[in-house]
Every structure is written in structure tokens, then in C-alpha cells.
Amino acid sequence: MVDVDTFLTELYVMVDDFCKAEFAPARPLGHPVSLSQSEVVTLTRFGTWFRFRTRSDFWRWARRHLTGAFPTLPDRSQFNRRQRTHQEAITAFFCFTRHQASGGTSDDEALDGFGVRVRNAKRRGSGWLAGQADIGWSNRLGWDEGVHVLTAVTPTGVLTGVGVAPASTKDQPYAESFLAARYTGESRVAEVGEATSDLALADKGFDGKERQRHWLAADGVTVAASPTRASASPWPASLRRWQAGLRQIVETVHNCLLDFFSLDRERPHPMDAFRTRLVVRAALHNFRICLNQKLGHPNLAFANLIDW
């Protein structure tokens, strides 16, 4: 367990090292800025902690407790503008944390998704994210209106990539777009990350021999999707148990994003805002793994990490 000051210092040091290495210092125009790029990225991450119910709640807490560490803390509207200015750095930091948390190892990955509600499916009108969110089925939520988040997770719990699509998107075409973006290095969706291995494990929603042959030929990835029990070639019990253990790790990571980082409470207006908030949480998740490794704790031991 570490105190808030130690946690913020560790986070800021990693962010500052990253920004100095990857982004040349910008020459300020007009009045001097109140917060540096490193400070904006640090506060953006820290503000997603489950202790803060909303961004307004975090900002009130920061004005009371963080003025010693950030003496030039601006008002919230100015901070929001600074976040939009440093959008590229906020996304790129996630790519940096996955390398730091994995230690450069080439682990296999598990592909899996979960639903995030943006509004009640029975409400009338277009609502938020009109044309980008729709009604779809989620094992967690049932039929609801929202988005479908796809993640790539290593056996150690590191998030290596995330993607967002409408809730009605099926697993197979979703995985095809996700893997293709990884293979081509599409800069517009940098949050999908890079494959850490040529093997990806998935559940039966990604099964399909034609699709799997295409993914291997086009993207160089073998997607091993578990067949149904009625399949002509079911997996042996030992392999199913191994996959179940990996799936438990994936579910732990998903619950962390949804509950611990309050992703389930997000109600963004544009899709870009939701993508940014998802990436912010994924980066903070990986940073906590880095901190746990430094402290000698299990990777996914998060509940009592900070002594408030």
C-alpha cells in the first residue's frame, strides 16, 4: 500500500519520462500554460480512480488536496481544453505502458469483449452517441443500448489493445477489423496496439474456420477459438481448464475497467470522448501493474494499492 503522494509521484515520473522521450517540448504561444503536458496526462489518469464518482468530483478533490503538488491548477474548463490539446500524448502513453508492464516479453493474448451501456434501450429518441451506439446483446447486460468494447489481454493481466464498436457488432467481423488495424499499424486507432504474439485465444463467438484461415493469411495471427461441446472436434478437458483460467484473468481485467475505474458510469456525447476515456483507464490499469511489480505485489492486486 502506498500513499497518494507516492502514487502520484510514481505516475508522474513515468509520464514525464515518456513525454520527454516521445514528444518534443512545444513552444508556448501567448500566455504561459498553467499545466505542462506531463501534468495534464498524469491528472487525466489519476482522475479515473473509483474513489471519484465524476470528473467534477475529482476536480473538487484536486483543488483541495493537490495544489501543493500542482500549484498552478487551473479551473476545470481550462483543464478540459488542455486534455483535448494533448489527446495524442494521452493515447500514446497507453501504448508505452503496455510495453513497460509486459517487460518486453512475447506473451500470447486473449481476445474478449464486454458491453457498456450508454442509455436505457427502452428510452425514446436518439440519445447520446446517435448513429454510433445501438442496441445489441451482452452477456453482462442482456439487450441494451451502448457499445461493444474488445480487449486483448495477456496471461499476466496486461492490456495490450482496446477497440470500440456499436453494441450490435458481431465478434468475427469485429475481430477482423481489430486484427487488420494492428497489422497495418493504423494511426487513427492506435489504441488497438501491436500483437505481442502470433497466437490469440478467444471464446466460441470467434470460431469459424474460414475466418481463422483469413486472419492467419492476412494478419499473421492464429486465432484459437474454443469450439462448442457439440463440435466434431472439441477441445480436451485439460485445454478447456487452461482456457478457463485465462478467461478468469480477462474477466478480472474487465471488472477492473468497469467497476474500479467506473467505465460503466460513463455517458459521453461523442464517440471520440468515449475512446479517450477507455484508453485513459487502460493505461492506468497497466501502470498499476508496473507499480505492483515494483512493490513485489501480484499484478492484479489493486484493491488496497492506495492508502487514502
URWOKA-V530734 format. One record per residue. PHI is phi in radians with two decimals (none if undefined). Layout:
phi=PHI
phi=PHI
//
This chain:
phi=none
phi=-2.17
phi=-1.42
phi=-1.08
phi=-1.08
phi=-1.16
phi=-1.07
phi=-1.11
phi=-1.13
phi=-1.07
phi=-1.13
phi=-1.13
phi=-1.06
phi=-1.14
phi=-1.11
phi=-1.15
phi=-1.07
phi=-1.13
phi=-1.11
phi=-1.16
phi=-1.40
phi=-1.83
phi=-2.25
phi=-1.20
phi=-1.06
phi=-1.40
phi=-1.40
phi=-1.16
phi=-1.89
phi=1.31
phi=-1.20
phi=-1.04
phi=-1.31
phi=-1.38
phi=-2.29
phi=-1.32
phi=-1.03
phi=-1.09
phi=-1.18
phi=-1.13
phi=-1.12
phi=-1.11
phi=-1.17
phi=-1.07
phi=-1.18
phi=-1.11
phi=-1.24
phi=-1.62
phi=-1.10
phi=-1.08
phi=-1.10
phi=-1.75
phi=-1.27
phi=-2.43
phi=-1.16
phi=-1.15
phi=-1.09
phi=-1.08
phi=-1.18
phi=-1.12
phi=-1.13
phi=-1.12
phi=-1.15
phi=-1.53
phi=-2.08
phi=-1.95
phi=-1.21
phi=-1.20
phi=-1.43
phi=-2.23
phi=-1.16
phi=-1.76
phi=-1.01
phi=-1.49
phi=-1.34
phi=-1.12
phi=-1.09
phi=-1.19
phi=-1.11
phi=-1.07
phi=-1.16
phi=-1.15
phi=-1.07
phi=-1.14
phi=-1.13
phi=-1.83
phi=-1.02
phi=-1.11
phi=-1.17
phi=-1.09
phi=-1.26
phi=-1.14
phi=-1.12
phi=-1.07
phi=-1.07
phi=-1.21
phi=-1.19
phi=-1.19
phi=-1.25
phi=-1.16
phi=-1.27
phi=-1.49
phi=1.20
phi=1.36
phi=-1.39
phi=-1.78
phi=-1.54
phi=-1.14
phi=-2.17
phi=-2.04
phi=-1.70
phi=-2.78
phi=-2.32
phi=-2.67
phi=-1.65
phi=-2.23
phi=-1.36
phi=-1.96
phi=-2.90
phi=-1.17
phi=-1.13
phi=-1.55
phi=-1.30
phi=-1.48
phi=1.52
phi=-1.39
phi=1.23
phi=-1.32
phi=0.95
phi=-1.06
phi=1.45
phi=-2.05
phi=-1.90
phi=-2.59
phi=-1.55
phi=-2.65
phi=-1.70
phi=-2.30
phi=-1.07
phi=-1.44
phi=-1.93
phi=1.35
phi=-1.37
phi=-2.74
phi=-1.75
phi=3.04
phi=-2.26
phi=-1.98
phi=-1.75
phi=-1.87
phi=-2.22
phi=-2.05
phi=-2.24
phi=-1.51
phi=-1.08
phi=-1.58
phi=1.60
phi=-1.40
phi=-1.45
phi=-1.81
phi=-3.01
phi=-2.44
phi=-2.54
phi=-2.31
phi=-2.58
phi=-1.00
phi=-1.08
phi=-1.44
phi=-1.16
phi=-1.39
phi=-1.07
phi=-1.13
phi=-1.13
phi=-1.12
phi=-1.10
phi=-1.09
phi=-1.16
phi=-1.10
phi=-1.20
phi=-1.14
phi=-1.12
phi=-1.15
phi=-1.17
phi=-1.49
phi=1.16
phi=-1.03
phi=-1.22
phi=-1.24
phi=-2.22
phi=-1.09
phi=-1.21
phi=-1.20
phi=1.31
phi=-2.10
phi=-1.16
phi=-1.60
phi=-2.74
phi=-1.61
phi=-2.22
phi=-2.23
phi=-1.66
phi=-2.63
phi=-1.53
phi=-1.18
phi=-1.14
phi=-1.75
phi=-1.26
phi=2.58
phi=-1.12
phi=-1.14
phi=-1.07
phi=-1.15
phi=-1.14
phi=-1.14
phi=-1.10
phi=-1.18
phi=-1.29
phi=-1.49
phi=-2.04
phi=1.22
phi=-2.13
phi=-1.60
phi=-1.67
phi=-1.66
phi=-1.70
phi=-1.18
phi=-1.34
phi=-1.26
phi=-1.14
phi=-1.49
phi=-1.16
phi=-1.21
phi=-2.33
phi=-1.22
phi=-1.26
phi=-1.18
phi=-1.04
phi=-1.11
phi=-1.24
phi=-1.16
phi=-1.15
phi=-1.11
phi=-1.17
phi=-1.11
phi=-1.14
phi=-1.19
phi=-1.13
phi=-1.11
phi=-1.13
phi=-1.08
phi=-1.09
phi=-1.10
phi=-1.12
phi=-1.10
phi=-1.10
phi=-1.10
phi=-1.13
phi=-1.33
phi=-1.73
phi=-1.12
phi=-1.86
phi=1.03
phi=-1.10
phi=-1.19
phi=-1.70
phi=-1.24
phi=-2.30
phi=-1.33
phi=-1.52
phi=-1.65
phi=-1.14
phi=-1.02
phi=-1.15
phi=-1.17
phi=-1.05
phi=-1.10
phi=-1.19
phi=-1.17
phi=-1.13
phi=-1.03
phi=-1.21
phi=-1.11
phi=-1.17
phi=-1.16
phi=-1.03
phi=-1.15
phi=-1.10
phi=-1.10
phi=-1.13
phi=-1.04
phi=-1.18
phi=-1.08
phi=-1.11
phi=-1.17
phi=-1.49
phi=1.38
phi=-1.73
phi=-1.03
phi=-0.96
phi=-1.76
phi=-1.51
phi=-1.96
phi=-0.97
phi=-2.00
phi=-1.19
phi=-1.90
phi=-1.64
phi=-1.33
//
